[in-house]
Amino acid sequence: MKTLYIIRHAKSSWKYHHLDDIDRPLNKRGKRDAPDMGERLSVLNIIPHLMISSPAKRAYATCKTIAKALEYPKEAIEINDKLYHASEDSLMDIIQDIENSWDSVMIFGHNPGLTLFANSLADTNIDNIPTCGIVACTFDVDSWAETDFGKGKLMFYDYPKKVSKSEVN
């Protein structure tokens, strides 16, 4: 069994117009939401074996914040340039290349690719994964190479503005 957590970066700032997109930092709401979502994962006793982040400042900051909440070592976070604005197919390539010894993996990236990817994996109908949203899918496989579109089962979908657990899909 493999478990994949698809996490969109927290809300980023558009305040600094001179910055390249990849360098945009989290804004005030993003800095609030990332620790809150990390705490939600911690309460569920989720312990990732591997965390992979886009190199974008906002994605990596979200990843580091959630890593701290889950007591995952910051230095063990992998940066994968291919996660930056990745397509569904690129995301699948990244997932299928994960070492099989890791059973629980978190990826941190960007829309629209993450929403399209999540919907294709677990045959869900999520309109838009909001900033700092989390989609968790399980795969009844022994190898990440065996994962594919339509093979995932949605475990949960959560996001910062979700009011109650009854809203979790």
HELIX and SHEET records of a PDB file:
HELIX    1   1 ASP A   21  ASP A   23  5                                   3    
HELIX    2   2 LYS A   28  VAL A   43  1                                  16    
HELIX    3   3 LYS A   57  ALA A   69  1                                  13    
HELIX    4   4 LYS A   74  ALA A   76  5                                   3    
HELIX    5   5 ASP A   81  LEU A   83  5                                   3    
HELIX    6   6 GLU A   88  GLN A   96  1                                   9    
HELIX    7   7 GLY A  113  ALA A  122  1                                  10    
HELIX    8   8 TRP A  144  GLU A  146  5                                   3    
HELIX    9   9 LYS A  165  GLU A  167  5                                   3    
SHEET    1   A 6 GLU A  78  ILE A  79  0                                        
SHEET    2   A 6 LEU A  50  SER A  53  1                                        
SHEET    3   A 6 SER A 104  GLY A 109  1                                        
SHEET    4   A 6 LYS A   2  ARG A   8  1                                        
SHEET    5   A 6 ILE A 134  PHE A 139 -1                                        
SHEET    6   A 6 GLY A 152  ASP A 158 -1                                        
END                                                                             
